[in-house]
Amino acid sequence: MAARQAIGSVAAPQRLNSSEKADTALAKCSVGNQPFIKHKRYHSEDLVIAGISFQIYMISDEVTFRRNPSDELFGDLIYFLARWIYLATLELLTTKGRFIPNYKCDLKDNVISVIAGHNAFIGQFMSNILSIYKIPQLMYGSTAEIDDNIQAAFFCQLFPNEDLQIMGLVQLLLHFQWKWIGLIVQSPENGKRFIQNRLDIFSKKGICFDFMEEMPKESVTNDVEIQLNGYVLLYKTIMRSTANVVIIYCENEDMAVFRMFPFISEYEDTQMKRKDKVWVMPAQMEFTSTPFQRYRGMDFIHGALSLAVSSKEILGFKKFTQMRKPSSEDEDSLTRVFWENAFECSFPNAGLDEDSDNQCTGEESLETLPESVIESSITGQSYSIYNAVYAVAHALQAMLSSKSRKRRNAWELSQQSWQFHWYLKAVSFNNSAGDMVSFDKRGELATGFDVINWVTFRNQSFHRIKIGNIAPVTSPENLLTVSAEEIIWPTMFNQVQPFSMCNPPCSSGCSKIKIEGKPFCCYDCLKCPEGKISNKTDADDCFPCSEDQYPNQAHNLCIPKDITFLSHEEPLGITLTAITSFFSFISAMVLGIFIKHQDTPIVKANNRNLTYILLIALLLSFLCTLLFIGQPDQVKCLMRQTSFGIIFSVALSCILGKTIIVVLAFMATKPGSKMRKWVGQRLANAIVLSCSLTQFSICAVWLAISPPFPDSDMHTMAEEIVLECKEGSTTMFYIVLGFLGFLTAFSFSVAFLARKLPDSFNEAKFITFSMLVFCSVWISFVPTYLSTKGKYMVAVEIFSILASAAGLLGCIFSPKCYIIILRPDLNRKEQLTKK
């Protein structure tokens, strides 16, 4: 059964959109720029899809200029726009040619759905009436948010989700690193909705605005000066801005306004140099122009970027538009109006001067028109209308097929047409271009956007280059795909990607610091402090390298630290090893001399056994420094400080014993002295043994509770990892040093008191001087050690051990060796006892 139904198309008054095709099934009906109806005109076409005959009615408002001084506020304009949208909607629901609201006397022309656009407010006003009659509405432009769930149930959106468009714009800006931009929104409702609900998305992604301006409020009067002043102020704001990128988030009719910007200087002396900007436009904006703009240059939008509803070229569409001719039928007024404006002619009885020299013949060729008047390729909005018409056809076929078994008549079908929106939302088919057309659960078409680059030419033509797309099926972070190398940028940028930031980006090695009183996109650059880096531009903060790395000089890269320790192979280690070997040889040689001349008086004096023990202790003290050279390991760390502490305790206890023996020997020479029983080998051995065992016990406890261990010092040296030995228990380490200090102080005190005892060879004098050297070395060691870092701390400790041991060896034994080797005549008993 074939039924004759009607699809209505309602469009609000707007400026002439000369890019839209004269395609009966696809054309959008909009003429003029003032909201005052002169008379209504209809245009109808028959269309057969899937064996079903449709009649498509398109309604447009033909308008004239009218002066009304009181209608100057935008609120009044909205009121009149809503008024005419309501009127056009009601006309679809009444008998054709007779406007009687809520009354219809024929059954043939039943409105089953309405395709409407392109302004957001159209669907909002239209739905108030059509939803009562449960008539589905297919919107091919952006829509205002519908809070009423009942009205939303009858909405089918062929325009992709607006959140997808916003996220696509954000990712487009971030792709080119544009974070300092301008924003122009339509006033006031759509602009307010965008600022309140969408602006925070930009801020969260680090994008801020140099300016946010509304389009000047339109006036329904012909006071051109008031309107022009608003545009001049907007133009000055844009040209003064340091942002090279401006988002124009407006509707279709505003394109004609922006086309006039380059020519404002003809009407107003702005004294401002024009600067190219990269205009970024949403998909609801298509190329539009008014008739007087057809000879104006188009370079103002050269290099602009815009979104468009994803579309494909329909086979035969270009040929179809080129073959269109104005019909002679009375109802074909839309094509005739377009024809008159496009070719600057008039048809007879068209309401114009019939004596006009330029009469339309109807045989003019659309191929001769420039792109600024009519485009030869399909646009995103026209592609959406094409899909909408076929969606209605397939849905109606499905509904009629389900009811064909019952053989209902046309009246019964018209009474059940309220069920049509169920079939419409369930429709799914492939169009002639191969795209899948279906609606999701929210009534939105599952499609995305194309990213378009506008290229203009001097012959008033332009070309849209598809450079990427925004796909809705991918993750939110990967919506955008774009080929930047294909983009033609505005002329001023010399084909170099424009820079649009509040200030030059901070290079790696620096971090951002906020500038008080300016937006967060404006900042200064602060060089990273020592120990930290930033390895990307515009870093929010610097961060430290890992423990085994250090920053380079530019503070933008971490370099692995060198592993270092006091090695036998480096000059310092070789030098210290050589010095150690030299003093060890001297100690061994002195010991050999004393053993060889052990029966001489000078060797026997002051306890020969203590002398041997002292020489052996000094030899071992020199050799123990070799434990400090080379890579630390567990054995070396255990033996370093403990061997140093024990060996020096033995040496100091020997010196203490020798000094005490000298003092006691002098005191024992006095008649009746009781000190004679203390003078002898036993006292000396007891002193050495007790002191040595005490230090040995301390070291044993140290090794038992918390022994030294090998470790890596990654923090002391900025560029090196120092392999070292940790003391383990710091307390025990200081007890060991404290005991050595006690022996040193006590030995020095006793030797100092005995330095003037009368004797031909008083050893106390040499011990006093040797202990003075010993104390001087270790007192200077403390500040030197604390002010040194890395392996040089070990070198300082080795040097102190060598210097103090060499001081003892030289001061105590060099005079004796001098006498034994060079002055044997003094090495006699008579010489020692002559005093």
Secondary structure, DSSP 8 states (H G I E B T S, - for coil): ---EEEEEEEE------TTS---TTT------SS--EEEEEEEEEEEEETTEEEEEEEEEEEE-----TT--SHHHHHHHHHHHHHHHHHHHTS-TT---TT----SS--EEEEEEESSHHHHHHHHHHHTTTT--EEE-S-------HHHHHTEEE-S--HHHHHHHHHHHHHHTT--EEEEEE-TTHHHHHHHHHTHHHHHHTT-EEEEEEE-----SS--HHHHHHHHHHHHHHHHH-S-SEEEEE--GGGHHHHTTGGGGGGTS---------EEEE-TT------GGGTTS--GGGTT-EEEEE-----TTHHHHHHT----SSTT-HHHHHHHHHHHT-B-TTSSS-TT-S-B--S---GGGS-TTT--SS--HHHHHHHHHHHHHHHHHHHHHHHHGGGT--HHHHHHTGGGHHHHHHT-EEE-TTS-EEEB-TTSBB---EEEEEEEE-TTS-EEEEEEEEE-TTS-GGG-EEE-GGG----GGGTTS-----SS----TTEEEEE-TTS-TT-EEEEE--TTEE--STTBSS-EE--TTEEE-TTSS-EEE-EEE---SSSHHHHHHHHHHHHHHHHHHHHHHHHHHTTTSHHHHTT-HHHHHHHHHHHHHHHHHGGGGSSS--HHHHHHHHHHHHHHHHHHHHHHHHHHHHHHHHHHHTSTT-GGGGT-SHHHHHHHHHHHHHHHHHHHHHHHHHS--EEEEE-SSSSSEEEEEEE-S-HHHHHHHHHHHHHHHHHHHHHHHHTTT---TT-HHHHHHHHHHHHHHHHHHHHHHHHT--THHHHHHHHHHHHHHHHHHHHHHHHHHHIIIII-GGG-SHHHHH--
